[in-house]
Amino acid sequence: MGSVARLSHHVVSRRRRHRPRPAFRRSRLWSEAQHHVPHPKVPEPQAVAATAEPALDPLGGLQAHTHEPSALDWPLAPVRFADPFRWLAAGWRDFTRAPLIGLFYGVCFVAMGWFLVATFRAAPEYTLALSAGFLLLGPFLCLGMYQASRDLGEGRRPGFWRSLTAWRSATGQIGIFAGVLLVLEMLWGRAAMIVFAISFDGIPQWDGTVADLLHGDNLTFLIAYSAVGAIFAGLIYAVSVISMPLMMDRSVDAVTAGLTSMRLVLSQTPVMVFWGMLITVLITLAMAPGFLGLLVVGPVLGHASWHAYKQVMSLVDGTP
């Protein structure tokens, strides 16, 4: 019994002496792995540039090379002093090709002139502001003529119903733009009343003629009134000279259309001021014979405004 126990102890102890130690194996494997770890490869500069994410600008957006051009980046074609006469010639040509449409809107212009006379008799302090607004709000009536000119330019026969519903292409934005112009008109009227009140110690009861108003004693009033009118007239003209056809033709928002129109006036001021003066002179001459001249002058100017817009945007359209 004792022999068996000693033999057994000898075998167990022998096995323990020859059994590999787990800690030794782990340390040996770890040492070998340390000696055989491959060095990391440094990527080539071209590969880094190809796989890099687009860099961000300080505001958190993509850099300029990923920026899509907006409507405010449209290039505007240069205009010369001879171009307004070309626009008028093109407007006359469109009027003769669609005379019924033009005469309908001409009648609307004549009716607006008669309303202007009635306003002068009832509330003369609003006359100058309303007359300038009448000249500058004309593009709203000209929407139908813009549509007719667009149809003629695209080789289609202009339709009366299409001209009446031209506003439907951008109803919401045209409504917003009309609201902006209405606010400007209200501010203009309020400024006119202030000038009247300061100059005449209150709003006078007017029952004279225009010649009486232009008397030399009213020189200070006329200068102040004209200055206020020029400021508001210039502002309305700047934001609306090409805004209406731009919204109708390209369905841009009212803010973009107004800023593009103002950018045109500020970048090409001499020619655009000349165009505005030419419109004013023609409208004034057309109003002389009982406003009947507006039957033709009004539609021709409407068609001409469309051709002015098309030339200004010719670089965007890719046309010469």
CORHUMO-V905478 format. One record per residue. RES is the residue in one letter. SS is DSSP state (helix for helix, strand for strand, loop for the rest). Layout:
res: (RES	RES)
ss: (SS	SS)
This chain:
res: (M	G	S	V	A	R	L	S	H	H	V	V	S	R	R	R	R	H	R	P	R	P	A	F	R	R	S	R	L	W	S	E	A	Q	H	H	V	P	H	P	K	V	P	E	P	Q	A	V	A	A	T	A	E	P	A	L	D	P	L	G	G	L	Q	A	H	T	H	E	P	S	A	L	D	W	P	L	A	P	V	R	F	A	D	P	F	R	W	L	A	A	G	W	R	D	F	T	R	A	P	L	I	G	L	F	Y	G	V	C	F	V	A	M	G	W	F	L	V	A	T	F	R	A	A	P	E	Y	T	L	A	L	S	A	G	F	L	L	L	G	P	F	L	C	L	G	M	Y	Q	A	S	R	D	L	G	E	G	R	R	P	G	F	W	R	S	L	T	A	W	R	S	A	T	G	Q	I	G	I	F	A	G	V	L	L	V	L	E	M	L	W	G	R	A	A	M	I	V	F	A	I	S	F	D	G	I	P	Q	W	D	G	T	V	A	D	L	L	H	G	D	N	L	T	F	L	I	A	Y	S	A	V	G	A	I	F	A	G	L	I	Y	A	V	S	V	I	S	M	P	L	M	M	D	R	S	V	D	A	V	T	A	G	L	T	S	M	R	L	V	L	S	Q	T	P	V	M	V	F	W	G	M	L	I	T	V	L	I	T	L	A	M	A	P	G	F	L	G	L	L	V	V	G	P	V	L	G	H	A	S	W	H	A	Y	K	Q	V	M	S	L	V	D	G	T	P)
ss: (loop	helix	helix	helix	helix	helix	helix	helix	helix	helix	helix	helix	helix	helix	helix	helix	helix	helix	loop	loop	loop	helix	helix	helix	helix	helix	helix	helix	helix	helix	helix	helix	helix	helix	helix	loop	loop	loop	loop	loop	loop	loop	loop	loop	helix	helix	helix	helix	helix	helix	helix	loop	loop	loop	loop	strand	loop	loop	loop	loop	loop	strand	loop	helix	helix	helix	loop	loop	loop	loop	helix	helix	helix	loop	loop	loop	loop	loop	loop	loop	loop	loop	helix	helix	helix	helix	helix	helix	helix	helix	helix	helix	helix	helix	helix	helix	helix	loop	helix	helix	helix	helix	helix	helix	helix	helix	helix	helix	helix	helix	helix	helix	helix	helix	helix	helix	helix	helix	helix	helix	helix	helix	loop	helix	helix	helix	helix	helix	helix	helix	helix	helix	helix	helix	helix	helix	loop	helix	helix	helix	helix	loop	helix	helix	helix	helix	helix	helix	helix	helix	helix	helix	helix	loop	loop	loop	loop	loop	loop	helix	helix	helix	helix	helix	loop	helix	helix	helix	helix	helix	helix	helix	helix	helix	helix	helix	helix	helix	helix	helix	helix	helix	helix	helix	helix	helix	helix	helix	helix	helix	helix	helix	helix	helix	helix	helix	helix	helix	helix	helix	loop	loop	loop	loop	loop	loop	loop	loop	loop	helix	helix	helix	helix	loop	loop	helix	helix	helix	helix	helix	helix	helix	helix	helix	helix	helix	helix	helix	helix	helix	helix	helix	helix	helix	helix	helix	helix	helix	helix	helix	loop	loop	helix	helix	helix	helix	helix	helix	helix	helix	loop	loop	loop	helix	helix	helix	helix	helix	helix	helix	helix	helix	helix	helix	helix	helix	helix	loop	helix	helix	helix	helix	helix	helix	helix	helix	helix	helix	helix	helix	helix	helix	helix	helix	helix	helix	helix	helix	loop	loop	loop	loop	loop	helix	helix	helix	helix	helix	helix	helix	helix	helix	helix	helix	helix	helix	helix	helix	helix	helix	helix	helix	loop	helix	helix	helix	helix	loop	loop	loop)
